[in-house]
Amino acid sequence: MKLLKEFKEFAIRGNLADMAIGIIIGAAFGKIITSLVNDVIMPPLGLLLGGMDFSKLAVTLKPAIGEAKAVTLNYGAFLNTVLDFLIVAACMFMVIKGMNHLRKAPPTAAPAAPPPPTKTETLLTEIRDLLKK
């Protein structure tokens, strides 16, 4: 019962809803970045490198025999995925950096100068100085 009560408090606080929204937006953002890499960045890069299609780059480890498919190491698809990750990481870095910049506390003012001594303090200081002489 205690576990159920804790879960209910967790869900009601809004953390669960915030997390779900973040996951949904993150998934949509991931699709946008994948399209950006596959459809916008990689084709011109492949063209610059002689018409190469990165997504089809692979090393055949075992050729196809009869009905069995070839065993390939698809490093081109891996390169696309790494580029996806780097773009998402850079975007998230910029978002967090912007949030941290907005969160910074305003600079603290220099400490105020002490108030001038009262008449009593000034008089006592003069008496002390006279007694020292």
Summary of the structure (lengths in Angstrom):
residues: 133
radius of gyration: 33.5
end to end distance: 82.3
largest distance: 115.0
contacts: 248
relative contact order: 0.07
helix: 68%
strand: 7%
